[in-house]
Amino acid sequence: MSGINCLKAVFWDYPELVNDEYLKKILEEGNDEIRDWILTRFMEHGRVVDTLRFFSLKIISERISRLRLTPYTKKKWLRILEVYGKDY
């Protein structure tokens, strides 16, 4: 991605999480509470393409109702799921 780490927009205050491999390890080994926190950060602060690198639309669809999202973010992701979610 031409040297730009897009994870910095999501985890500006958690520099250890801007490493792809470390983040994947946390997602694999963490519990649902940690995964939901990371997903929320992506949905609130990241780009859609970056969120979808780590979370499928199916996972987002299953978890969106329990995440603490701003109304704008929830509306945006519900629309994304409505348009693209039928393909998962």
N, C-alpha and C positions, 0 to 999 in steps of 0.2 A: 504494500500500500504506500509506495513511494516515501518511506521513512516517517510518515505521520502516524502516530499512535492515537487512534480514535478513542481508545479506552480512557484517555486522560479527561475527556469531556464527561465521562460517567463517574470516574473515581478520582477526581482531582484531589480529594482529601484523604485518599487511601492509596498512596503510591505503589504499594506492594501488589495491588490488584490490577495495575496496568500491564502486567506481564501475562500474555495469552496462556502460556502453559500453567502458570501458577493459578490463574483464574479457573481454568478447566479442572485442575486438581481440586480446588475448593468446591466447585460445583459437583464433582463426582463423589467427594468424601463428606461433604456437608450434609446437614439435615434439611428438612423442608423449610424451616424458618430462615436459614441462611440463604437457600436458593430463592425463596420469595423476596428476601431483602435485595439480593443482587438483581433479580428480575425487575423489581420496582425501580431500582436505580437506572437500569437500562431504559425502561419504558418512560421514565420521567426526564432523563437527561441525555440519553443516547439517540443516535439515529436509528431508524427502523432497520436498515440493513445490518447494523452492528448488533442490534438486539437479536435479529434472526440468525446471526452466526452462532449464538450460544443457546437460543431457545426456539423451539419449533412453534408454529401457530397452534398446534394441538395443545402443547403445554400451556401456552399463553391463554388459550380458551378455557382450559380446565382450572386455571388459577386466578383469572382476572377478578372474579367476584370476591376473593378473599384478600386481594392486595389493597394497600392504602394508597390510592392514586388520587391525584387532583381530578376534579370533574372534567377539565379539558383533556387530560391524558386518557382518562377512561373512555370518553366519547371518541377520541381519535382511534384508540385501539379497538374499540367495539366496531367502528366503521371498517378498519383494516380487516378484522375477522369476518365481517359481513361480506366484504368484497372478495377476499382471498382465502378465507377459511374453509370454504367448501372443497378446496383442492387437497386438503390434508387427509 
